[in-house]
Amino acid sequence: AYLNSTEVDPSQPLITANHNRVYPSEWLDRLMTAHQEHPSVIHCFDAKRIGINKYHFDPLHFWDVSRDAHPDRLNFLNTELGVIYPAEFLKFVKERGTGFRSVAPDTEDVWMSHIAFREEVLIGSLQSEGLVFDPIPVKETYDLSRIQFMFGGAQIQLGQTYTREDRQKLFQLHNA
């Protein structure tokens, strides 16, 4: 679910977690340490490396997990395993209010990554290797990320959210 972008407190960093995971004991410490070392960067576990070919995004399932420890504009958020957003970034989120509803109503990863790209906020990828993020079994619910992946919803919302100019810039960055 989206953070309520109109009620975000942009004076402090914000940590989000997925409701259907059990997080390992060192999870919070790793997010906080990353934030303390680079307070202007968004940090998440297993960010994806944006795949783009000219003006079109490669299919999401072909994007690699970012193995580079350096924050980058070509990293794409993975909100499933937890994120820490810097306070300065939350100001941008608040400014955009509920704009996500028209372009990316079901994909927080797309919306937040797009804001980061537009505002030139870097995304850092923490590696989850060795950490276990067990799913919480829940009756009568569905895994939205799996459904989006299977039916291409996130792929469609990428195209709706990132303009042609955004995609041109991403392509240039990708090939720099």
N, C-alpha and C positions, 0 to 999 in steps of 0.2 A: 504494500500500500504506500501511496505517496505520503511524504511529510506534508502536513498542512502548511503550504508555502506562505499563506497569508498570516499565519500565527507563529512563524519561526522567530526565535530570539537571536538576532544577528550580533549579539554582544559576546557570545561564547561559542566554542566549537560544539558540534552536535555529533553524537555517535548513533548510528542506526544498526539494527539487527533484524534478521528475518525471524518471523514468529514460529517457523516450523523446523528450527535447528537447535541442537544442543551445542553450545560453544565450549571449546576447550578452556581450561583454567588460565592459560597464558594469553588468550585472545585479546582481552582488554589491555593488558600490559603492552603487548606488541603494537596495538593501535596508538596508545598514549605515547609510547616511546617514539614512534615514527612522527607523531604530531609535534612532540617537543623538539625533535631534531630538525624538522621542516614544517613550521607552523602555517605556512601559506599554501601548502599542498594538500589536496584531497588524497587520503590513503584508503585503500581497500585491499582485500585479499584476492589474488589471482585476477588482476585486471587483464582485459583482452587487448591485443594490439590491433588497431583498426586496419582492416583490409579494404583497400579501395583500388579500383581499376578505372582510370580516367575519371568519369563522372558518376560512376555507380559503385555502390558498396559490394564487396564480395559477400557471398552468403555467410552469415554469422557463424555457422558451424565450422567454417574454414579458418576463422580468426584464431591466431595462436594466443596462448596465455603469455603475458609479458614476463620474460625471465630477467629483464634488465632492472636492476635495483634503482636506477635513476628515474625520477619523475619525468613525464613527457606529455606533450600535447596529443600524441598519437595513441595514448593509452585510453581505454574505454572502461568505464566503471562496471564492476561486478558487485551489485548491491546484495547479492544473496548471502555472502559470507561476512558481511559487516563493513561499515564505512565510518570514517571520521571526517567530517566536513569542517574546514576552518571557518571561523566567525566571519571573516571578510567575504567568503564565498556565499554565505547565507544571506548577505545583503542583496546579492544578485538574484538569488532564488526568490526572496521576498518581493523584489521589484517586478519580477515576472508573474507573480501571483498565480492565477489558475490558467495561464496560457497553455499549459500542457494538455488541457482537456480537448483542444481542437486538433492536436497533432500526435500526441503520444499518451493517450488516456490510460494505457495499460502497461507502459514500460518506463518505469522510473529511471532505469539505467540510461535509456536514450535521452530523456529530458535533462537529467543532471549532467550527463557527459556533454550534451550540446551546450548547456550554459557554461560549463568549464571551458569548452573549446572557444566559444565566442568571447569570453572574458579573459582568455589566456591564462587560466588557472591550471597548473599541472596536476596530473594524476599519477600517484605513486602506487606501485604494485608490491604488496607484501606477499611472500610465498607461503602457501599453506602446506607445503610438503612437511610431513611428519605430524601435522595437526589432524585431528579427527573431528569433523562436523557432522555428527550423527543426525539423521532426520528424525523428527518427532512424528510417530504414526498418528494420523488424525483421520477419523471416520468422516465420510460424506463430504470431503473437500477435494479439491483438485490442485495440482501444482501448476500455477499460472505460467511459470517460466517454461515448463515442459510443453504446455499447450501452445504457448507463443512460438517455441522452437519448432514444434511439429507442423504448425499451420502457417508459419511465416509472418505472424503478427508483428514481431519486433522488426523484421526486415522491412515491412511496409511502413511502420512508424519511423524508421530511420529516414526513409525517403521523404516522408511528410515533414519531418523536423529539420533536417539539414537542407539548406537551400542549395541551389546549383553553385553559387559562389562559395558556400561552405565546403562543398565537395571538391571544387577546384583547388581551394587552399589546402585541404587535406591531402589531395593528390600531390600537390607541390611539396608539402612537408614530407610525405611518404617517399618521394623520389629525390629529396635533397641530399 
